[in-house]
Amino acid sequence: MAEQAPEQVTAEKRKRVVSGMRPTGRLHIGHYFGALQNWLKLQKEYECFFFVADWHALTTHYEDTSSVAENTLQVAIDWLSVGLSPEKSTLFVQSSVLEHAELHVLLSMITPLSWLERVPTYKDQIENLKDRDLGTYGFLGYPLLQSADIVIYDADFVPVGEDQVPHVELTREIVRRFNSHFGPEISEELNLAGNRKARLELNSIVHTGKFLDVEVMPSYAWYEWTTQLKKISREIGFENAVEELPEGVRKFYRTTVVEPGHLLTETPRLPGLDGRRMAKSYGNSIWLSDPPDEIRAKVRNMITDPQRQRRTDPGRPEVCPVFAWHKLFSPPNTVAEVDRDCRAAAIGCVDCKKMMAENLVKWIEPIQAKRKEFEANPQKVWGILDAGGKKAQDVARGTMKRVRNAIFKWDEARKT
């Protein structure tokens, strides 16, 4: 599938985007700028499915599941607090749509083991999480579960950072393999009386059908003809087959599952309080739910330019984590002022931090106000997730009906 820029998306027919997040608990501002800010933009332009990936949490933390449900609630509250809307996006919990698991099982039957072992993040986590027992089928297969998460909703795009592109590429390979094994779908609309000319035009190329020059083909003849057409498509490849089809016939052909593209997410630089990548495990985060005084206290302890040892030393804003935060939370005139005064040693780090902290508190205030509303009514949050799960399941069931028929030919068997 060709990549498509967001500005090309039309209001008439929205492309579909799918993404998920593990239930790690309350979210920090790194989550906002790393994912949620982009999701807010996407929900304005695309049909979005965002889910809490509770099954994925088990792939690395199966030994203790006591916090998964509460963490799921906290993640959902943060989503809603920053502005994700059930009116604009489908928000749900992964395990509420069992079709994810069914598709995962079926895709596992055709996925070579070597494809999973070569995923870069699989190797990285094996190396970085040596204190955990990751020698499980679930951990090895988590990239395939991600593929099922995407494919089950016929996703056109998946928003990812550069390090996640290989996951989307794996999904594309698996989709191609599935469609190659189980062939395309040929719409029964082609057998309507008004499409007799299109059938004859198609048969002039492949010469495989009988009883084509009639208003509607008998069911057995239609079955034999389309079976042969699917076989040809598998032999030469779906894309090659479609290219050879007459223009008026292509609309009747479709793959069983959709090959997704990726949307690269541009994330601003937001280091943690200690200058490293912001992460829960590092204890260097400011949470979207942190009270104002706690935010101020954390900012006071942020590291700054390591070469600026004295108040009179000129600073280097480009290497200072506090300045990186200024650029996100402070007005442009303040950013320019801090940049100038820091280099001239006209402002000290303490005052610089205070200015940034106040602007951060002001920025986060409306998010926290909405959070308090949802915290006071958790059943409303669960209701939103349940309703989203039902909507997501409706789509997933449609996909699985196509997948089952492509593999097992249940509908065709019942017609004979």
Residue pairs with C-beta under 8 A, 6 or more apart in sequence:
1 156
1 258
1 259
1 260
1 261
2 261
3 261
3 262
4 15
4 156
4 157
4 261
6 41
6 42
6 45
6 46
6 263
9 15
9 45
9 46
14 45
14 46
14 47
15 46
15 47
15 156
15 157
16 46
16 47
16 48
16 49
16 153
16 154
16 155
16 156
16 157
17 42
17 46
17 47
17 48
17 49
17 155
17 156
17 157
17 158
17 159
17 263
18 48
18 49
18 50
18 51
18 149
18 150
18 153
18 155
18 157
18 158
18 260
19 35
19 39
19 48
19 49
19 50
19 51
19 158
19 159
20 50
20 51
20 52
20 53
20 56
20 94
20 149
21 31
21 35
21 50
21 51
21 52
21 53
21 75
22 52
22 53
22 54
22 56
22 57
23 52
23 53
23 54
23 57
23 68
23 71
23 72
23 74
23 75
24 57
24 71
24 75
24 280
25 67
25 70
25 71
25 74
25 75
25 280
26 74
26 75
26 78
26 287
26 288
26 289
27 36
27 74
27 75
27 78
27 287
27 288
28 278
28 280
28 285
28 286
28 287
28 288
29 270
29 278
29 285
29 286
29 287
29 288
29 364
30 270
30 272
30 277
30 278
30 279
30 285
31 78
31 288
32 82
32 288
33 267
33 268
33 270
33 328
34 161
34 265
34 267
34 270
35 159
35 265
36 78
36 79
36 82
36 84
38 159
38 265
38 266
38 267
39 48
39 50
39 84
39 89
39 159
40 82
40 83
40 84
42 48
42 159
42 263
43 84
43 85
43 88
43 89
44 88
46 156
46 157
47 90
48 88
48 89
48 90
49 89
49 90
49 92
49 153
49 155
49 392
49 395
50 79
50 84
50 89
50 90
50 91
50 92
51 91
51 92
51 93
51 94
51 97
51 149
51 392
52 72
52 75
52 76
52 92
52 93
52 94
52 385
53 94
53 149
54 68
54 72
54 93
54 94
54 95
55 94
55 95
55 100
55 101
55 145
56 94
56 142
56 145
56 146
57 65
57 68
57 71
58 65
58 138
59 136
59 138
59 139
59 142
59 145
60 125
60 129
60 132
60 134
60 139
61 132
62 136
62 138
72 93
72 385
73 378
73 381
73 382
76 91
76 381
76 384
76 385
77 371
77 374
77 375
77 378
77 381
78 288
78 289
78 371
79 91
80 91
80 370
80 374
80 381
80 384
81 288
81 367
81 368
81 370
81 371
81 374
82 288
82 367
84 91
86 384
86 387
86 388
90 388
90 391
90 392
91 384
91 385
91 388
92 385
92 386
92 388
92 389
92 391
92 392
93 385
93 389
94 100
94 149
96 385
96 386
96 389
96 392
96 393
97 152
97 389
97 392
97 393
97 396
99 152
99 393
99 396
99 397
99 399
99 400
100 145
100 148
100 149
100 152
100 396
101 148
102 400
103 148
103 151
103 152
103 396
103 399
103 400
103 403
104 141
104 144
104 145
104 147
104 148
106 403
106 407
107 144
107 147
107 148
107 151
107 174
107 178
108 141
108 144
110 174
110 177
110 178
110 181
111 144
111 174
111 177
113 140
115 170
115 173
115 174
116 122
116 140
116 141
116 143
116 144
116 170
117 123
117 140
119 143
119 166
119 167
119 170
120 163
120 166
121 143
121 163
121 164
121 166
121 167
122 139
122 140
122 142
122 143
125 134
125 139
126 134
143 167
143 170
144 170
144 174
146 167
146 171
147 167
147 170
147 171
147 174
147 175
150 158
150 168
150 171
150 260
151 171
151 174
151 175
151 257
151 258
151 260
151 399
152 395
152 396
152 399
152 400
153 392
153 395
153 396
153 399
154 257
154 258
154 395
154 399
155 258
155 260
156 258
156 260
156 261
157 260
157 261
157 262
157 263
158 168
158 171
158 260
158 261
158 262
158 263
159 262
159 263
159 264
159 265
160 167
160 168
160 262
160 263
160 264
160 265
161 264
161 265
161 267
162 264
164 262
165 262
165 264
168 260
168 261
168 262
171 259
171 260
172 259
172 260
175 255
175 257
175 258
175 259
175 260
176 259
178 256
178 257
178 406
179 238
179 255
179 256
179 257
179 259
180 234
180 237
180 238
181 234
182 256
182 406
182 407
183 230
183 231
183 233
183 234
183 238
183 256
183 406
184 230
184 233
184 238
184 241
184 253
184 254
184 255
184 256
185 253
185 254
185 255
185 256
185 402
185 406
186 226
186 229
186 230
186 252
186 253
187 251
187 252
187 253
187 254
188 222
189 195
189 252
190 198
190 199
190 202
190 249
190 252
191 199
191 216
191 217
191 222
192 216
193 215
193 216
195 252
196 212
196 213
196 214
196 215
198 246
198 248
198 249
198 252
199 209
199 212
199 217
200 212
200 213
201 246
201 248
201 249
202 229
202 245
202 246
202 249
203 209
203 212
203 225
205 244
205 245
205 246
206 228
206 229
206 232
208 225
208 228
208 229
208 232
209 217
209 221
209 224
209 225
209 228
210 221
210 224
210 225
211 217
211 218
211 221
212 225
217 225
219 415
220 416
223 412
223 415
223 416
232 241
233 241
233 253
236 244
238 253
238 255
241 253
242 250
242 253
245 253
256 402
256 403
256 406
257 399
257 402
257 403
268 327
268 328
269 324
270 278
270 324
270 325
270 328
271 277
271 278
271 321
271 324
272 278
272 279
272 282
272 284
272 285
272 321
273 284
273 285
273 286
273 298
273 299
273 301
273 302
273 303
273 321
274 282
274 284
274 302
274 303
275 303
275 321
276 282
276 284
278 284
278 285
279 285
286 295
286 298
286 299
286 360
288 364
288 367
288 368
288 371
289 368
289 371
290 298
290 364
292 361
292 365
295 357
295 360
295 361
295 364
296 354
296 357
296 361
299 322
299 353
299 354
299 356
299 357
299 360
300 350
300 353
300 357
302 321
302 322
302 325
302 353
303 321
304 315
304 320
304 321
304 322
304 349
304 352
304 353
305 315
305 316
305 317
305 319
305 320
305 349
306 319
307 313
307 316
308 314
308 315
308 316
308 349
311 345
311 348
312 345
313 345
314 342
314 343
314 344
314 345
315 342
315 343
315 345
315 349
316 342
316 343
317 323
317 338
317 339
317 342
317 343
320 342
322 349
322 352
322 353
322 356
323 338
323 339
323 342
323 352
325 356
325 360
326 334
326 335
326 338
326 352
326 355
326 356
326 359
327 335
329 356
329 359
329 360
329 362
329 363
330 338
330 355
330 356
330 359
331 359
334 355
334 359
338 347
338 352
338 355
340 346
341 347
342 352
374 380
374 381
404 410
405 411
405 412
